[in-house]
Amino acid sequence: MDQARKGAKRGGERDLLLRSGLTYTTPTGKAKHGDANFQSTTCCLSAFPRSMIESAQEFIRLRNSECPDEYHRAAHDAASDTVWREVVANYPDMRPWVAHNKTVPIAILELLYTDSSAAVRCAVARKRKLPERLQQILAADADASVRHALACNKKASRAVLQKLASDSESFVQEAAIQRLE
């Protein structure tokens, strides 16, 4: 087994980078293999340029990473519709995180707003870029937590907030009324 694979198996990407002699950025500055603070640093690959998320597997790896920069990429980096659709179709537990991504297209939100999981629908309801049509649909969702998430959405339309102000659940009503004031 070559040294790079050994390093990847033993300690992951950080060790692989460090064994190669590359520096990486930590929350406290730069570290390099052999530095005194090597053992206490956390892998943050902010020194490397960000790009699109290229596959469903990459999104899942980024989302599950303990590296803050990688985790940040899962929330902020774009992916193609094909990648998002693959994640939605094959990894149901990742659907809320697809909706959470800042760049997720409306077309993908249109897939997710009908999800059987209230957690996924809540994540969709929180999206600021949610079109009025989807807001109106989610305002009638059977789950009160979804309606509450929508009532708390800073970009919820006035018409939707007025509808939610007369919701059957008092906590949804209160959130909508507070937003209308």
ZIVEN-V534204 format. One record per pair of residues at least 4 apart in sequence whose ideal C-beta (glycine too) atoms are under 6 Angstrom apart, sorted by the first residue. I is the first residue (numbers start at 1). J is the second residue. D is the distance in Angstrom with one decimal. If there is no record, write none. Layout:
# ZIVEN-V534204
<<I;J;D> <I;J;D>>
This chain:
# ZIVEN-V534204
<<1;5;5.0> <1;6;5.4> <7;15;4.8> <7;16;4.4> <7;19;4.4> <8;16;4.8> <11;15;2.9> <14;43;3.6> <15;19;6.0> <17;22;4.7> <17;24;5.5> <18;33;3.7> <23;30;4.9> <23;32;4.8> <24;45;5.8> <24;47;5.8> <25;30;5.9> <25;44;5.4> <25;46;4.6> <25;47;4.6> <26;31;5.3> <26;41;4.3> <26;42;5.8> <26;44;5.6> <31;35;4.9> <31;37;5.8> <31;38;5.8> <31;41;4.5> <37;41;5.7> <43;67;4.6> <44;67;5.9> <44;68;5.6> <44;69;4.5> <45;69;5.0> <46;69;4.9> <50;77;5.9> <52;78;5.2> <52;79;6.0> <53;58;5.2> <53;59;5.0> <53;77;5.2> <53;79;3.9> <54;58;5.4> <56;83;5.8> <56;86;4.1> <56;87;4.6> <59;87;5.6> <62;70;4.8> <62;73;4.9> <62;74;3.9> <63;74;4.0> <63;97;5.2> <65;70;3.7> <65;71;5.3> <72;76;5.8> <73;77;4.5> <75;101;5.9> <76;102;5.0> <78;103;4.1> <79;83;3.9> <79;84;5.6> <81;85;6.0> <84;98;5.8> <84;108;4.5> <86;90;5.8> <87;91;5.2> <87;94;5.2> <87;98;5.4> <88;95;5.8> <88;98;6.0> <88;111;5.8> <95;115;6.0> <95;120;4.5> <96;119;5.1> <96;120;5.2> <96;123;4.3> <98;104;5.9> <99;112;5.3> <99;123;3.6> <99;124;5.0> <100;123;5.5> <104;108;5.0> <109;124;5.4> <112;120;5.5> <112;124;5.0> <113;124;4.8> <113;134;5.4> <115;120;3.8> <115;121;5.8> <118;143;4.2> <118;145;5.6> <118;146;5.8> <121;146;4.5> <122;145;5.7> <122;146;5.3> <122;149;4.3> <125;138;4.9> <125;146;5.3> <125;149;3.9> <125;150;4.1> <126;149;5.1> <126;153;5.7> <128;155;4.2> <130;134;5.2> <130;135;5.5> <132;157;5.4> <135;156;6.0> <135;157;5.9> <135;160;4.6> <138;146;5.8> <138;150;5.1> <139;150;5.9> <139;160;5.0> <139;163;5.1> <139;164;5.7> <141;146;4.0> <141;147;5.6> <144;169;4.3> <144;172;5.7> <147;164;6.0> <147;167;5.9> <147;172;4.7> <148;172;4.9> <148;175;5.7> <150;156;5.7> <151;164;4.6> <151;172;5.5> <151;175;3.8> <151;176;4.2> <152;175;5.4> <156;160;4.9> <156;161;5.4> <161;176;4.8> <161;179;5.2> <161;180;5.2> <164;172;5.6> <164;176;3.6> <165;173;5.8> <165;176;4.3> <165;177;5.1> <167;172;3.9> <167;173;5.0>>
